[in-house]
Every structure is written in C-alpha cells, then in structure tokens.
Amino acid sequence: MDQSIVGNRFEAGAQYLDGALRPGTADQHFDVSNPADGSVVQRVRLASTADVDTAVAAARRAYPEWSGSTPGARSEALLKLSGILADRAEDFARVESAQTGKPIKLTTEFDVPGTVDNTAFFAGAARNLEGKAAGEYSGDHTSSIRREPIGVVGSISPWNYPLQMAAWKILPAIAAGNTIVLKPAELTPLTSLMFAQACTDAGIPDGVVNVITGAGRTAGEHLVGHPDVSMVSFTGSTGVGKRVGEVAVQGVKRTHLELGGKAPFVVFDDADLEAAVHGAVAGSLINTGQDCTAATRAYVQRPLFDAFVAGVAELYDQVRLGDPFNPQTDLGPLVSLRQRDSVAGFVERARGYGATIAAGGFVPKQGHDGTDLSNGAYYRPTLITGVGQDAEVVQSEIFGPVLVVLPFDSDEEGLRLANDTPYGLAASAWTRDVYRSLRATREIQAGCVWVNDHIPIISEMPHGGYKASGYGKDMSQYSLDEYTQVKHVMQDITAVARKDWHRTVFGDR
C-alpha cells in the first residue's frame, strides 16, 4: 500500500486529547493494517487508563462553556465542520479505504458524503430542541419543558464504519451541548482522529471532542465505568453490549446501545424478481457484508424460490474482488484475517451439516484486475441454501458476504420466520401489493423496515433496533433527543401565600 496516504500526520500520537494529538502511555503498540494486503498503515501506541482519565478531565473542563453556548453558536460550528469535511473528502476516503480495505467507490460515494450530510443535518438540528408547549396545565402554574445536555458522554464505535460511526456518536452529543470522549476500535482509529482534528479546525473548543485509541478491555471498560462520564453510547456486538450495560448500570448512567442484527429479506410471490435479486446482492454485500443491517436471511415464497437463487448466484459470481483503490473493484476484504476465518468457519460448518453452497464459499487467490489476493482477508460472496430455520447460519450473525435463502409458503409463515430471531435491527419486504407491504411493515419486529429496497439510510430518519439489537436511535431528531435530559419547570402564577393544596398537609380550608 502507498504509505503516503497516511504519511506522518499521526507522528505526534494517536490520542486526541484537549485539542491536540498526543501519544498513548500504555506499554502496548498496535499496527493498523490494510486488510487488502496486510501492509501496516500506521503503528500507534495505545491509550492507558491514565489517558482515559486525561480525556475525561478535558471533556469535564470544556463542558460548562460548551453546554452554556447558544444553539446558534453550536449550529454555526457544525456547519463550518461540514464544509471542512467536504473540502477534505478525498483525503478521508483514501484513509478510510486504507485502514478498512473498503473499495474506494464505497468510501467516496457512501461513507464520506454520508458523514458530511449528517454533519450538516445536526447543524440544523442543534437549533431545534422540541418540547411540549408551555401552558397552565394545573391552572395555577405555568409549566414548561427544558431539554438540557447530560454531561460528558463516553462513546465506543466499531470498526465496520469508522468515520460514519464516529460522526453518529459525536454529532448529536455535541449538538445538544455535551462533550465527548470517543474510543474507536483499535483496528480503525485513523479517520476518527482526523474527524476530531476537523472539529478543532471548525472552532469547536478544545476538550469538547476527545478520541482515545486503546484496547476495549482496558481503555474501553475504564471509560464506560468512569465516575465523571454521565452517558455511555456503544455500537458493536450484542455480547459486548451486554458487558457495557453491566458496567454502565453500576453508575446509573444513561445508555445507548446499537448492537447486532440478522436482517430478514422477505420476497413475496408477486415481487419484481429482478429488483429483488439485485436488491439482495447489494443488500447482502454492502461493506463486504460487515453491516448489522445487511440482508443475511432471504425468505422467498416458493413460486419464486428457484429463480431467485439462480439470479443471485449468477450476480454473485460476477462481483469483482480486487485492489480497493481500483475504482472498478466491487468488494474489498474483510477487516482482518481473523474475521475472514470466522466467516469461512460458518460456511464450512454449514457444509458439514448438509447445506448447499450455491455460489462462492472459498478464499480467492486472484482479483478481477489480476491483483494477488493471497495476503488479504478476502472471501468470495457466498450463497447458501438447503438449511433449516434452526441452522447456525440462519440464527447467528456472520458479519460477512454470506446470504442464506429459505423458502416459505403462506404469508403468515414468511413473517413468522422473519421474526424468529433474537435480533430486530432492520428488515425488508418485497411485493407489489400495498396490503402485503403494510402488513409486513406492521408485523416485522425491527427498527427499520424497507419496502422494495434494502440498506438506504438518510440523516433525517432514525436508525436503531428492537430486541437484542439494542435501544436508542442514531441520526435524526430522535438521536439528538437521546443526548438530552428533560426538565419540567413549574412556576406559580397566583402570588397566593397559602395554596389550597397545603391543607392536605396542615390546617383546614
């Protein structure tokens, strides 16, 4: 990989504390690598618990000024930030591709512009704190609602969308007047650090946005349990999310958890088959399947089942794997060899219990452009059929380019199977029948249900799940609300010394 993509920009360290890059103080280094070829992108010294304390202290110092600033001032800073991000879009896209292996067309057309748009949205949302209208609800008092920031937010973001997830954590928190300490995944911290630097360049005061690059079991757990952290926001696996909740509850902290998913893709027999096939390929392979909303379980009504499987298999075989910086590359590697081997393990075990591998199912050696893939974490898009609802590949989150297809007969059966999972983050229904679509969107238990599409997100609408997929919303006005606390203010308007209700405590009417 071309080392000039990152250069020496992190020479001062990979911690962003109180407005400046600093080195970590843990006795541990970590190599941020490009999973396309195994090359080291940046070596970083990780954060210790002392660095977490420094970051939280900086956020605590910055809180009074930032929380006391006007919504207009915060809005202006975020609007300037969106312009800076737009100006640096190409740089962000290249670094994001370098540390994750994402195809450059994905980072250029999805990750970075989505982040710029989200920033512009929260610049507007900062000035729109909604609440119940002030009024005399008791007759003797005027009641009003204040929405106030919570304090220092401790956030942990994942490795699958490093830039976007950093933005999803930072933007609503600071738009509402909080300060934040973000711990990105140690695999992919670089664009989070760049985002924090852009915040400083936009005029956001030192200490409002801090980033620590450290291990989850030390820096992450210390951040979640820190007594000066008032709210915890986490995106990642359901297993780790449970541990985050356990630690956070000891401090009675506000928690926001966006966890795993196993999204169903329900195709009714009146669906546009071509649209469903193309939607399944795109929806299952987005970000090499490393997306908790990706289509992972396709339920296809029996009349369309064989044609659907054949269509998806044909398109899977056409997907181009190769150099992420080649604009024609469709699919990059998984984030690491460990993740690649985990995905391969699911497929091999499925073979062992009799599954049919209709496409893929192997580690490729060469890309579409002749690139040697042997040192990368690549895996061919894989289509699985011939398994039951209780199969591991149907019930467990694989987090890779794997789609399992099962048939169903009645509408009732299809919707029942779609809901037969601990998760509830996202789903889609494919039909031309408005009544079927309305029933599906009503009955499928998920935080987002698409109709005749799968994956698109927009800044104005919320993202978050049901059941084991967590609680709380990212993006939208609903996300801003997550980072505020509601205060009821009640003022007497009578100027009467002895109120009528006093007699319930002392004296007579």
C-alpha positions as CSV (number, residue, x, y, z in Angstrom):
1,M,0.0,0.0,0.0
2,D,1.2,3.5,-0.7
3,Q,2.3,4.8,2.7
4,S,1.9,8.4,1.5
5,I,-1.8,8.1,2.0
6,V,-1.3,8.5,5.8
7,G,2.2,9.9,5.8
8,N,3.4,11.3,9.2
9,R,0.2,13.0,10.2
10,F,0.0,10.9,13.4
11,E,3.6,11.4,14.3
12,A,2.6,13.3,17.4
13,G,0.5,10.3,18.6
14,A,-2.9,8.6,18.1
15,Q,-4.7,10.1,21.0
16,Y,-6.7,13.3,20.5
17,L,-6.8,15.0,23.9
18,D,-7.9,18.5,24.7
19,G,-7.5,19.7,21.1
20,A,-4.2,18.1,20.2
21,L,-2.7,14.8,19.1
22,R,-0.7,13.1,21.8
23,P,1.0,9.7,22.2
24,G,-0.6,7.0,24.3
25,T,1.1,5.9,27.5
26,A,0.2,2.2,27.6
27,D,3.1,-0.2,27.3
28,Q,1.5,-1.6,24.1
29,H,1.6,-0.8,20.4
30,F,-0.9,-1.7,17.7
31,D,-0.3,-1.9,14.0
32,V,-3.3,-0.5,12.0
33,S,-3.1,-2.6,8.9
34,N,-4.7,-2.6,5.4
35,P,-6.6,-6.0,5.2
36,A,-6.3,-6.0,1.4
37,D,-2.6,-6.9,1.6
38,G,-1.5,-6.9,5.3
39,S,0.6,-3.8,5.0
40,V,1.0,-1.6,8.1
41,V,-0.8,1.7,7.6
42,Q,0.2,3.2,11.0
43,R,1.8,2.0,14.2
44,V,0.2,3.5,17.2
45,R,0.9,3.5,20.9
46,L,-2.3,2.6,22.7
47,A,-4.1,4.6,25.5
48,S,-3.7,3.6,29.1
49,T,-6.4,4.2,31.8
50,A,-4.5,7.3,32.7
51,D,-5.0,8.6,29.2
52,V,-8.8,8.0,29.6
53,D,-8.7,10.0,32.8
54,T,-7.0,12.8,30.9
55,A,-9.6,12.8,28.2
56,V,-12.5,12.7,30.6
57,A,-11.0,15.6,32.6
58,A,-10.6,17.6,29.4
59,A,-14.2,17.0,28.5
60,R,-15.4,17.9,32.0
61,R,-13.5,21.2,31.9
62,A,-14.9,22.0,28.5
63,Y,-18.5,21.2,29.5
64,P,-19.6,24.4,31.2
65,E,-18.6,26.7,28.3
66,W,-19.9,24.4,25.6
67,S,-23.2,23.5,27.3
68,G,-23.7,27.2,28.0
69,S,-23.2,28.2,24.5
70,T,-26.3,29.1,22.4
71,P,-27.8,26.6,20.0
72,G,-27.0,29.0,17.3
73,A,-23.3,29.0,18.2
74,R,-23.1,25.2,18.2
75,S,-25.0,25.2,14.9
76,E,-22.6,27.6,13.3
77,A,-19.6,25.5,14.4
78,L,-21.1,22.3,13.0
79,L,-22.0,24.0,9.7
80,K,-18.4,25.1,9.4
81,L,-17.3,21.5,10.2
82,S,-19.5,20.1,7.4
83,G,-17.7,22.4,5.0
84,I,-14.2,21.3,6.2
85,L,-15.2,17.7,5.8
86,A,-16.4,18.3,2.3
87,D,-13.2,20.0,1.4
88,R,-11.2,17.1,2.8
89,A,-13.5,14.4,1.3
90,E,-10.9,12.7,-0.9
91,D,-8.4,12.5,1.9
92,F,-10.9,11.0,4.3
93,A,-12.0,8.5,1.6
94,R,-8.5,7.3,1.0
95,V,-7.5,6.9,4.6
96,E,-10.8,5.1,5.3
97,S,-10.1,2.7,2.5
98,A,-6.5,2.2,3.6
99,Q,-7.4,1.2,7.2
100,T,-10.5,-0.9,6.4
101,G,-9.9,-2.3,2.9
102,K,-13.2,-0.8,1.7
103,P,-13.4,-0.2,-2.1
104,I,-12.7,3.4,-2.8
105,K,-16.0,3.8,-4.6
106,L,-17.8,2.9,-1.3
107,T,-15.9,5.4,0.8
108,T,-16.1,8.1,-1.9
109,E,-19.8,7.7,-2.7
110,F,-21.2,6.5,0.7
111,D,-19.1,6.8,3.8
112,V,-17.7,10.3,3.3
113,P,-20.7,12.1,1.7
114,G,-23.0,10.5,4.3
115,T,-20.8,11.9,7.1
116,V,-20.8,15.4,5.5
117,D,-24.6,15.3,5.1
118,N,-25.1,14.1,8.7
119,T,-22.9,16.9,10.0
120,A,-25.0,19.5,8.0
121,F,-28.2,17.9,9.4
122,F,-27.1,18.3,13.0
123,A,-26.0,21.8,12.4
124,G,-29.7,22.5,11.8
125,A,-31.0,20.1,14.5
126,A,-28.9,21.9,17.1
127,R,-31.4,24.8,16.9
128,N,-34.5,22.6,17.1
129,L,-34.9,21.2,20.6
130,E,-38.5,20.2,20.7
131,G,-40.7,20.0,23.8
132,K,-44.3,20.3,25.0
133,A,-45.8,23.8,24.7
134,A,-45.6,25.9,27.8
135,G,-49.0,26.3,29.4
136,E,-51.1,26.5,32.6
137,Y,-51.8,22.8,32.9
138,S,-52.7,23.0,36.6
139,G,-54.5,26.3,36.3
140,D,-52.3,28.0,38.9
141,H,-48.9,27.4,37.4
142,T,-47.1,27.8,34.1
143,S,-45.3,24.6,33.1
144,S,-42.5,24.5,30.5
145,I,-40.0,21.9,29.3
146,R,-36.3,22.4,29.1
147,R,-34.1,20.0,27.2
148,E,-30.6,20.1,28.7
149,P,-27.4,18.3,27.9
150,I,-26.4,15.4,30.1
151,G,-22.7,16.0,30.6
152,V,-19.6,14.0,29.4
153,V,-20.5,11.2,27.0
154,G,-18.3,8.1,26.8
155,S,-18.7,6.5,23.4
156,I,-17.3,3.4,21.8
157,S,-17.6,3.0,18.0
158,P,-17.0,-0.1,15.8
159,W,-14.5,-1.0,13.0
160,N,-17.0,-1.5,10.2
161,Y,-17.8,2.1,9.5
162,P,-15.1,4.0,11.4
163,L,-15.8,7.5,10.1
164,Q,-19.6,7.3,9.9
165,M,-19.9,5.7,13.3
166,A,-17.6,8.4,14.9
167,A,-19.9,11.0,13.4
168,W,-23.0,9.3,14.6
169,K,-21.6,9.3,18.1
170,I,-20.0,12.8,18.2
171,L,-22.5,14.9,16.2
172,P,-25.8,14.5,18.3
173,A,-23.8,14.6,21.5
174,I,-22.1,17.9,20.9
175,A,-25.1,19.4,19.0
176,A,-27.1,19.0,22.2
177,G,-24.3,20.7,24.3
178,N,-22.5,17.7,25.7
179,T,-18.8,17.0,25.5
180,I,-17.5,13.6,24.4
181,V,-14.7,11.0,24.7
182,L,-14.8,8.6,21.8
183,K,-13.0,5.3,21.8
184,P,-12.9,3.9,18.2
185,A,-11.9,0.3,17.5
186,E,-8.1,-0.1,17.7
187,L,-8.3,-1.7,14.3
188,T,-9.5,1.5,12.6
189,P,-8.9,4.7,14.6
190,L,-7.4,7.0,11.9
191,T,-10.4,8.8,10.4
192,S,-11.9,9.3,13.9
193,L,-8.7,11.2,14.8
194,M,-9.0,13.2,11.6
195,F,-12.6,14.0,12.4
196,A,-11.6,15.3,15.9
197,Q,-9.0,17.5,14.3
198,A,-11.5,18.8,11.9
199,C,-13.7,19.7,14.8
200,T,-10.9,21.8,16.3
201,D,-10.3,23.4,12.9
202,A,-14.0,24.3,12.8
203,G,-13.7,26.3,16.0
204,I,-15.2,23.8,18.4
205,P,-13.4,24.4,21.7
206,D,-10.6,22.2,23.0
207,G,-11.8,19.3,25.1
208,V,-15.3,19.2,23.6
209,V,-14.3,16.2,21.3
210,N,-11.6,13.8,22.5
211,V,-10.5,10.5,21.0
212,I,-8.7,7.7,22.7
213,T,-7.1,4.8,20.8
214,G,-7.0,1.9,23.2
215,A,-8.0,-1.7,23.9
216,G,-11.6,-2.4,24.8
217,R,-10.8,-4.4,28.0
218,T,-8.7,-1.6,29.4
219,A,-9.4,1.8,27.9
220,G,-13.0,1.0,26.9
221,E,-14.1,-0.5,30.1
222,H,-12.4,2.3,32.1
223,L,-14.3,4.9,30.0
224,V,-17.6,3.2,30.5
225,G,-17.2,2.9,34.2
226,H,-15.6,6.4,34.8
227,P,-17.4,8.3,37.5
228,D,-17.3,11.6,35.5
229,V,-18.9,10.0,32.5
230,S,-22.7,10.7,32.6
231,M,-23.8,8.8,29.5
232,V,-22.5,5.8,27.5
233,S,-23.1,5.1,23.9
234,F,-21.9,1.9,22.3
235,T,-22.2,0.3,18.8
236,G,-21.0,-3.2,18.4
237,S,-21.8,-6.8,19.1
238,T,-24.7,-7.8,21.4
239,G,-22.3,-9.8,23.6
240,V,-20.0,-6.8,24.2
241,G,-23.1,-4.5,24.5
242,K,-24.3,-6.6,27.5
243,R,-21.0,-6.1,29.2
244,V,-21.1,-2.3,28.5
245,G,-24.6,-2.3,30.0
246,E,-23.4,-4.2,33.1
247,V,-20.6,-1.7,33.8
248,A,-22.7,1.4,33.0
249,V,-25.6,0.4,35.3
250,Q,-23.3,0.4,38.3
251,G,-23.0,4.2,37.8
252,V,-26.7,4.6,36.9
253,K,-25.6,6.1,33.6
254,R,-27.8,6.8,30.6
255,T,-27.0,4.1,28.0
256,H,-27.5,4.0,24.2
257,L,-26.8,0.6,22.6
258,E,-26.8,-0.2,18.9
259,L,-26.0,-3.9,18.7
260,G,-26.1,-6.9,16.3
261,G,-28.5,-7.8,13.6
262,K,-29.7,-10.6,11.4
263,A,-31.9,-8.8,8.9
264,P,-34.6,-10.8,7.0
265,F,-35.2,-10.1,3.3
266,V,-38.8,-11.3,2.6
267,V,-39.8,-11.9,-1.0
268,F,-43.4,-12.5,-1.7
269,D,-44.6,-14.3,-4.8
270,D,-45.8,-11.1,-6.5
271,A,-42.5,-9.3,-6.1
272,D,-40.5,-7.8,-9.0
273,L,-38.0,-10.7,-9.3
274,E,-35.2,-8.7,-11.0
275,A,-35.5,-5.9,-8.4
276,A,-35.4,-8.5,-5.5
277,V,-32.4,-10.3,-7.0
278,H,-30.4,-7.0,-7.4
279,G,-31.5,-5.8,-4.0
280,A,-30.4,-9.0,-2.4
281,V,-27.0,-8.8,-3.9
282,A,-26.4,-5.2,-3.0
283,G,-28.1,-5.5,0.4
284,S,-26.1,-8.6,1.4
285,L,-22.7,-7.5,0.1
286,I,-22.6,-3.8,1.3
287,N,-19.3,-3.3,3.1
288,T,-18.4,-7.0,2.4
289,G,-21.4,-7.9,4.5
290,Q,-19.9,-6.3,7.6
291,D,-23.0,-4.3,8.3
292,C,-25.5,-5.1,11.0
293,T,-28.4,-4.1,8.7
294,A,-27.1,-6.2,5.8
295,A,-29.5,-8.7,4.3
296,T,-28.5,-12.1,5.7
297,R,-31.6,-14.2,5.7
298,A,-33.7,-14.3,2.5
299,Y,-37.1,-15.8,2.8
300,V,-38.6,-16.4,-0.7
301,Q,-42.1,-17.5,-1.4
302,R,-41.9,-20.9,-3.1
303,P,-43.1,-19.9,-6.6
304,L,-40.0,-17.6,-6.9
305,F,-37.5,-19.5,-4.9
306,D,-35.6,-21.3,-7.6
307,A,-35.4,-18.3,-9.9
308,F,-34.3,-16.1,-7.0
309,V,-31.5,-18.4,-6.0
310,A,-30.3,-18.8,-9.6
311,G,-30.4,-15.0,-10.2
312,V,-28.5,-14.1,-7.0
313,A,-25.9,-16.9,-7.7
314,E,-25.3,-15.5,-11.2
315,L,-24.7,-12.0,-9.9
316,Y,-22.6,-13.1,-7.0
317,D,-20.2,-14.8,-9.5
318,Q,-19.9,-11.5,-11.4
319,V,-18.9,-9.4,-8.3
320,R,-15.3,-8.1,-8.7
321,L,-12.8,-8.5,-5.9
322,G,-9.5,-6.8,-6.1
323,D,-7.4,-3.7,-5.1
324,P,-9.7,-1.4,-3.0
325,F,-8.1,1.6,-4.8
326,N,-9.2,0.4,-8.2
327,P,-12.4,2.2,-9.0
328,Q,-13.8,-0.9,-10.6
329,T,-13.5,-3.1,-7.5
330,D,-16.9,-4.0,-6.1
331,L,-15.9,-5.9,-3.0
332,G,-13.0,-5.5,-0.7
333,P,-11.6,-7.8,2.0
334,L,-13.0,-8.4,5.4
335,V,-11.4,-6.2,8.1
336,S,-8.9,-8.8,9.2
337,L,-7.7,-12.4,8.6
338,R,-9.4,-13.3,11.9
339,Q,-12.7,-12.0,10.6
340,R,-12.2,-13.8,7.3
341,D,-11.5,-17.1,9.1
342,S,-14.6,-16.6,11.2
343,V,-16.8,-16.2,8.2
344,A,-15.1,-19.2,6.5
345,G,-15.8,-21.2,9.6
346,F,-19.5,-20.6,9.4
347,V,-19.6,-21.7,5.8
348,E,-17.5,-24.9,6.5
349,R,-19.7,-25.9,9.4
350,A,-22.8,-25.3,7.2
351,R,-21.3,-27.7,4.6
352,G,-20.8,-30.2,7.4
353,Y,-24.5,-30.2,8.2
354,G,-25.6,-30.6,4.6
355,A,-26.0,-27.1,3.3
356,T,-25.8,-26.4,-0.4
357,I,-23.3,-23.7,-1.4
358,A,-24.9,-22.2,-4.5
359,A,-22.1,-19.7,-5.0
360,G,-18.8,-18.8,-3.5
361,G,-17.7,-20.5,-0.3
362,F,-14.0,-20.1,-0.7
363,V,-10.9,-17.8,-0.3
364,P,-10.0,-16.4,-3.7
365,K,-6.4,-16.2,-4.9
366,Q,-6.6,-13.5,-7.6
367,G,-8.7,-10.4,-8.1
368,H,-10.6,-9.2,-11.2
369,D,-7.7,-6.9,-12.0
370,G,-5.0,-9.6,-11.6
371,T,-4.2,-8.5,-8.0
372,D,-2.7,-11.2,-5.9
373,L,-5.2,-11.6,-3.0
374,S,-3.3,-14.3,-1.1
375,N,-2.1,-11.8,1.6
376,G,-5.5,-10.2,2.0
377,A,-8.6,-11.1,4.0
378,Y,-10.8,-11.7,1.0
379,Y,-13.7,-14.2,0.8
380,R,-16.0,-14.8,-2.2
381,P,-19.7,-13.8,-1.9
382,T,-21.4,-17.0,-0.7
383,L,-25.0,-18.1,-1.2
384,I,-26.3,-20.9,1.0
385,T,-29.5,-23.0,0.6
386,G,-30.7,-26.3,1.9
387,V,-30.7,-25.5,5.6
388,G,-33.5,-25.2,8.2
389,Q,-34.6,-22.3,10.3
390,D,-32.6,-23.6,13.3
391,A,-29.3,-23.7,11.4
392,E,-26.3,-21.7,12.8
393,V,-26.0,-19.7,9.6
394,V,-29.7,-18.6,9.9
395,Q,-29.6,-17.8,13.6
396,S,-26.1,-16.3,14.2
397,E,-24.6,-13.1,13.0
398,I,-21.9,-14.0,10.5
399,F,-20.9,-10.4,9.6
400,G,-19.5,-11.3,6.1
401,P,-20.6,-11.7,2.5
402,V,-22.9,-14.6,3.1
403,L,-26.6,-14.9,2.3
404,V,-28.8,-17.8,3.3
405,V,-32.0,-18.4,1.4
406,L,-35.0,-20.4,2.7
407,P,-38.5,-21.0,1.1
408,F,-41.9,-20.3,2.6
409,D,-45.4,-21.0,1.6
410,S,-48.0,-18.7,3.3
411,D,-47.6,-15.0,4.1
412,E,-48.0,-15.9,7.8
413,E,-45.1,-18.3,7.6
414,G,-42.8,-15.8,5.9
415,L,-43.5,-13.1,8.5
416,R,-43.2,-15.6,11.4
417,L,-39.8,-16.8,10.1
418,A,-38.6,-13.2,9.6
419,N,-39.3,-12.6,13.3
420,D,-37.8,-15.8,14.5
421,T,-34.5,-14.3,15.7
422,P,-33.3,-12.5,18.9
423,Y,-32.4,-9.5,16.7
424,G,-34.5,-6.7,15.4
425,L,-32.5,-4.0,13.7
426,A,-33.6,-4.0,10.1
427,A,-35.6,-5.9,7.5
428,S,-37.1,-5.6,4.1
429,A,-40.3,-6.8,2.3
430,W,-40.6,-7.2,-1.5
431,T,-44.1,-7.1,-3.0
432,R,-46.2,-5.1,-5.4
433,D,-49.3,-5.5,-3.1
434,V,-49.8,-2.5,-0.9
435,Y,-51.8,-4.5,1.6
436,R,-49.0,-7.1,1.9
437,S,-46.4,-4.3,2.4
438,L,-48.5,-2.6,5.0
439,R,-48.9,-5.9,6.9
440,A,-45.2,-6.6,6.7
441,T,-44.1,-3.2,7.9
442,R,-46.6,-3.5,10.8
443,E,-45.7,-7.1,11.9
444,I,-42.0,-7.4,11.3
445,Q,-40.2,-6.6,14.6
446,A,-37.4,-4.3,13.5
447,G,-36.3,-0.7,13.9
448,C,-36.3,-0.1,10.2
449,V,-38.3,-2.0,7.5
450,W,-37.7,-1.2,3.9
451,V,-40.2,-2.0,1.1
452,N,-38.7,-3.0,-2.3
453,D,-35.2,-1.9,-1.2
454,H,-32.7,-2.7,1.4
455,I,-30.0,-0.6,3.1
456,P,-30.6,3.1,2.2
457,I,-30.3,5.5,5.2
458,I,-30.9,9.2,5.4
459,S,-29.9,11.8,8.0
460,E,-33.5,12.9,8.7
461,M,-34.7,9.4,9.8
462,P,-33.6,7.3,12.8
463,H,-31.5,4.2,12.9
464,G,-31.8,1.7,15.8
465,G,-33.3,-1.6,16.8
466,Y,-35.7,-3.8,18.7
467,K,-34.9,-6.7,21.0
468,A,-31.3,-7.9,21.2
469,S,-30.3,-5.2,18.6
470,G,-30.3,-2.7,21.4
471,Y,-32.1,0.6,22.1
472,G,-31.8,4.2,21.3
473,K,-31.5,5.9,17.9
474,D,-28.7,7.2,15.7
475,M,-29.2,10.0,13.2
476,S,-32.4,12.2,13.0
477,Q,-34.0,14.4,15.6
478,Y,-34.7,11.3,17.7
479,S,-30.9,10.9,18.1
480,L,-30.5,14.4,19.3
481,D,-33.2,13.7,21.9
482,E,-31.2,10.7,23.2
483,Y,-28.4,13.1,24.3
484,T,-30.6,15.4,26.3
485,Q,-32.4,15.2,29.6
486,V,-35.9,16.6,30.1
487,K,-36.6,19.1,32.9
488,H,-40.0,20.2,33.9
489,V,-40.1,23.8,35.2
490,M,-43.3,24.8,37.1
491,Q,-43.9,28.4,38.1
492,D,-46.7,29.7,40.4
493,I,-48.7,32.5,38.8
494,T,-51.1,33.3,41.6
495,A,-48.9,35.0,44.2
496,V,-51.0,33.4,46.9
497,A,-49.1,32.6,50.1
498,R,-51.4,29.8,51.2
499,K,-52.2,27.4,48.4
500,D,-55.4,25.3,48.6
501,W,-53.4,22.0,48.5
502,H,-51.5,23.0,51.7
503,R,-54.5,21.8,53.7
504,T,-53.6,18.2,52.8
505,V,-50.5,18.7,55.0
506,F,-51.6,21.1,57.7
507,G,-54.6,23.3,58.7
508,D,-58.1,23.5,57.2
509,R,-59.6,25.0,54.1
